[in-house]
């Protein structure tokens, strides 16, 4: 694992130097987005109230734990939301906003990396879990701007944040579309699948019990 401290906006050379499993710390401007933002842009066709130049080329799938007091904002903690929910929008989004890095959790499907991220020269960076929310919060210096707060509320609004050494973030997918999660899951499956061999059919199959390691339990 290599450690990279990068300044936003990210450059093409920054992206090319990242390999899956590397640790990244970011300084500069990032902007948030989740269901509300993607719905406004791609379901309702609402344009961002300001030009993309007020943002950056790094986006974060999250809803910050923001408190507001007379127009002043405090963000003590922030945790990522699952990125796969935005897969159908992501190729257009990366292109529209010239995004070079997406921060989130759980990753996205490898075909999404190949079809959306690679053509746009982008990478996926994963947070390391809910327990680090306060750590990420300490890296947020201030709120630079906010859009659609009235329409979407504090949790769903698009926040433009100034950060310093924001991390650690793990490179889940690099500029070639390789996936750390896929690589490690395959290693686990090689040991895990034999445990299912010879199991009898589940007694309560209707509730989701499964005898194949290749099928996800409900």
Secondary structure per residue as TSV (DSSP state, phi and psi in degrees):
chain	resnum	aa	ss	phi	psi
A	1	X	-	360.0	128.5
A	2	X	-	-102.9	153.2
A	3	X	E	-110.5	131.1
A	4	X	E	-122.8	127.1
A	5	X	E	-106.7	112.7
A	6	X	E	-118.8	147.7
A	7	X	E	-101.5	132.5
A	8	X	S	-90.9	138.4
A	9	X	S	-73.1	141.3
A	10	X	-	-71.7	143.4
A	11	X	-	-101.6	160.4
A	12	X	H	-55.6	-38.0
A	13	X	H	-66.3	-35.1
A	14	X	H	-59.3	-45.7
A	15	X	H	-64.7	-43.1
A	16	X	H	-64.0	-25.8
A	17	X	T	-85.1	-3.1
A	18	X	-	-91.8	132.0
A	19	X	-	-119.0	151.5
A	20	X	T	-56.2	136.8
A	21	X	T	93.5	-12.8
A	22	X	-	-70.2	155.0
A	23	X	E	-100.5	139.1
A	24	X	E	-129.1	138.6
A	25	X	E	-124.7	129.9
A	26	X	E	-114.6	142.7
A	27	X	E	-131.1	136.3
A	28	X	E	136.5	-141.6
A	29	X	E	-111.4	131.6
A	30	X	E	-126.0	158.1
A	31	X	E	-131.2	145.4
A	32	X	E	-94.6	164.0
A	33	X	-	-172.7	138.2
A	34	X	-	-147.3	-150.8
A	35	X	H	-49.8	-47.5
A	36	X	H	-60.1	-42.7
A	37	X	H	-66.5	-46.4
A	38	X	H	-66.9	-33.6
A	39	X	H	-66.7	-43.6
A	40	X	H	-60.1	-44.7
A	41	X	H	-73.9	-46.0
A	42	X	H	-114.8	-9.7
A	43	X	T	-105.3	-41.2
A	44	X	S	-96.3	-13.4
A	45	X	-	68.5	29.8
A	46	X	-	-88.6	128.8
A	47	X	-	-78.4	151.1
A	48	X	-	-60.8	134.1
A	49	X	S	-59.4	-19.1
A	50	X	S	-131.4	165.1
A	51	X	-	-68.2	157.3
A	52	X	G	-58.8	-19.5
A	53	X	G	-65.0	-17.5
A	54	X	G	-81.7	-7.9
A	55	X	S	-94.4	-126.3
A	56	X	-	-168.7	-167.8
A	57	X	S	-110.6	27.2
A	58	X	E	-131.1	125.3
A	59	X	E	-118.8	154.2
A	60	X	E	-129.0	117.4
A	61	X	-	-77.2	98.1
A	62	X	B	-165.1	171.1
A	63	X	-	-131.9	104.7
A	64	X	-	-60.2	148.8
A	65	X	-	-81.1	77.5
A	66	X	E	-95.4	136.1
A	67	X	E	-116.0	143.7
A	68	X	E	-121.3	132.8
A	69	X	E	-138.5	105.3
A	70	X	T	52.7	45.4
A	71	X	T	84.6	-4.7
A	72	X	E	-99.6	139.0
A	73	X	E	-113.4	142.7
A	74	X	E	-125.6	133.0
A	75	X	E	-126.6	88.1
A	76	X	S	-76.2	-21.7
A	77	X	-	-153.9	151.3
A	78	X	-	-152.0	131.3
A	79	X	-	-127.4	149.9
A	80	X	B	-76.7	156.9
A	81	X	-	-110.1	162.7
A	82	X	B	-67.9	123.2
A	83	X	G	-76.6	-25.3
A	84	X	G	-60.3	-21.2
A	85	X	G	-67.3	-16.2
A	86	X	G	-108.0	14.2
A	87	X	H	-57.0	-40.1
A	88	X	H	-69.5	-17.2
A	89	X	H	-100.2	-16.9
A	90	X	H	-67.4	-35.7
A	91	X	H	-62.9	-46.1
A	92	X	H	-66.0	-39.8
A	93	X	H	-63.1	-46.6
A	94	X	H	-59.0	-40.8
A	95	X	H	-70.4	-46.4
A	96	X	H	-61.3	-38.0
A	97	X	H	-110.9	10.2
A	98	X	T	52.9	41.0
A	99	X	-	-75.2	134.0
A	100	X	-	-106.1	-18.7
A	101	X	E	-147.8	133.2
A	102	X	E	-110.6	126.8
A	103	X	E	-103.1	135.7
A	104	X	E	-171.6	-159.0
A	105	X	B	-134.2	159.6
A	106	X	S	74.1	-9.8
A	107	X	-	71.3	-172.7
A	108	X	-	-134.6	168.7
A	109	X	-	-65.8	148.7
A	110	X	H	-60.1	-36.8
A	111	X	H	-64.1	-30.1
A	112	X	H	-68.1	-41.0
A	113	X	I	-60.2	-45.9
A	114	X	I	-67.6	-40.1
A	115	X	I	-88.5	-27.4
A	116	X	I	-111.9	-47.6
A	117	X	I	-74.9	-49.0
A	118	X	G	-58.4	-48.8
A	119	X	G	-61.0	-25.5
A	120	X	G	-98.1	5.4
A	121	X	T	61.0	39.7
A	122	X	-	-115.2	159.6
A	123	X	E	-126.8	162.4
A	124	X	E	-112.2	128.4
A	125	X	E	-115.1	127.5
A	126	X	E	-101.7	137.8
A	127	X	-	-72.2	170.8
A	128	X	-	-106.7	11.1
A	129	X	-	130.6	165.3
A	130	X	G	-61.9	-32.5
A	131	X	G	-63.5	-17.0
A	132	X	G	-97.0	8.4
A	133	X	H	-54.7	-41.6
A	134	X	H	-70.2	-32.1
A	135	X	H	-64.3	-46.6
A	136	X	H	-63.9	-38.4
A	137	X	H	-60.2	-37.0
A	138	X	H	-67.0	-21.0
A	139	X	T	-84.4	-7.4
A	140	X	E	-87.7	117.5
A	141	X	E	-80.5	-48.1
A	142	X	E	-168.0	172.3
A	143	X	E	-94.0	121.4
A	144	X	E	-86.8	-33.5
A	145	X	E	-167.2	166.7
A	146	X	E	-149.0	140.9
A	147	X	E	-127.4	143.6
A	148	X	S	63.0	30.1
A	149	X	H	-65.5	-42.6
A	150	X	H	-69.1	-39.6
A	151	X	H	-74.0	-36.5
A	152	X	H	-111.6	-17.4
A	153	X	H	87.8	169.8
A	154	X	H	-60.9	-40.4
A	155	X	H	-70.6	-35.5
A	156	X	H	-100.3	-10.1
A	157	X	S	-63.2	162.8
A	158	X	E	-90.9	115.7
A	159	X	E	-106.0	135.5
A	160	X	E	-105.6	116.1
A	161	X	E	-120.6	142.2
A	162	X	E	-95.6	127.2
A	163	X	E	-129.5	156.7
A	164	X	E	-135.7	125.5
A	165	X	E	50.7	45.8
A	166	X	E	-71.5	115.7
A	167	X	E	165.2	-171.9
A	168	X	E	-77.4	143.0
A	169	X	E	-118.1	140.5
A	170	X	E	-105.5	132.9
A	171	X	E	-71.0	105.1
A	172	X	E	-83.8	-40.1
A	173	X	E	-133.6	132.1
A	174	X	-	-94.2	-173.6
A	175	X	T	-70.2	-9.5
A	176	X	T	-98.3	0.1
A	177	X	-	84.7	11.0
A	178	X	-	-69.6	148.4
A	179	X	B	-122.1	122.2
A	180	X	H	-64.2	-44.3
A	181	X	H	-61.3	-43.7
A	182	X	H	-62.8	-43.6
A	183	X	H	-59.8	-47.1
A	184	X	H	-73.8	-34.3
A	185	X	H	-63.2	-37.3
A	186	X	H	-64.4	-37.2
A	187	X	H	-64.8	-42.2
A	188	X	H	-65.5	-43.5
A	189	X	H	-61.1	-34.8
A	190	X	H	-61.4	-29.7
A	191	X	H	-93.1	-29.0
A	192	X	H	-82.1	-40.0
A	193	X	G	-57.9	-41.6
A	194	X	G	-59.3	-23.0
A	195	X	G	-65.8	-22.5
A	196	X	G	-85.0	-14.5
A	197	X	T	-63.8	130.9
A	198	X	T	84.1	2.0
A	199	X	-	-70.3	144.2
A	200	X	-	-76.7	164.3
A	201	X	-	-62.0	144.0
A	202	X	-	-65.7	144.4
A	203	X	T	-73.5	-28.3
A	204	X	T	-123.4	54.1
A	205	X	G	-57.1	-30.0
A	206	X	G	-66.6	-16.2
A	207	X	G	-95.0	0.8
A	208	X	T	109.3	1.5
A	209	X	-	-63.3	143.9
A	210	X	-	-137.0	144.4
A	211	X	S	-110.3	8.7
A	212	X	-	-118.9	128.3
A	213	X	T	-69.3	-14.9
A	214	X	T	-84.5	-4.7
A	215	X	S	-112.2	135.9
A	216	X	-	-82.5	135.7
A	217	X	-	-72.2	145.8
A	218	X	-	-89.1	360.0
